Amino acid sequence: QLQLRESGSGLVKSSQTLSLTCAVSGGSISSGAYSWSWVRQPPGKGLEWIGYIFHSGHTYSNPSLKSRVTISLDRSKNQFSLKLTSVTAADTAVYYCARSRGVSGFDIWGQGTMVTVSS
Amino acid sequence: DIQMTQSPSSLSASVGDRVTITCQASQDISNYLNWYQQKPGKAPKLLIHDASNLEIGVPSRFSGSGSGTDFTFTISSLQPEDIATYYCQQYDNLPFTFGPGTKVDFK
């Protein structure tokens, strides 16, 4: 059974870079059938899709985050990562990694990791 | 971006009640719509994909319908474990976007 687990720094200083990793277990990240996404949720608020990456390395990031987002894949470690630069308090959120069947629904999610941006 | 709206934003119901949530897209998204359930402190769970297809293992009291811009999510008989926030999400156009959520609790 495929599982996802986020890890990374839980506290990031304003203007610095947020870095998270999603470890995939129970399956291969190199499967062509799936895309791998990041979704975030500010405290008490709704869900925002950050972007995705395919096994080919093709990525797409939400324009709302402008050019601050980098999503990458490490096939040797079976994981994918998120970097978000120039963070502000507005980036404080629970960050989830998730799998999609192609570009359809997010059918498997990590447990989420809280990231707080401090001044 | 495609804007998703949901109504109501919250509702209170009793066990056994029929619960209906609507989701509207700002443009035609065909049937490229999913529904999620999120309980406090937990990750969202995909319940329905492609507007009306139940995920494997999801109870049949959950259902979805609609196409184009107007969609409906129904719980035919509310159970205690259904207390949660429900989100719709479109995947017709990038970026994927979610509705603001509907919080369902007990009356």
Interface residues (C-beta under 8 A of the other chain):
Chain A: S37 G46 L47 E48 W49 G51 Y60 N62 P63 S64 Y96 A98 S100 V103 S104 G105 F106 D107 W109 G110 Q111 G112
Chain B: D1 N34 Y36 K42 A43 P44 K45 L46 H49 D50 E55 Y87 Q89 Y91 L94 P95 F96 T97 F98 G99 P100 G101
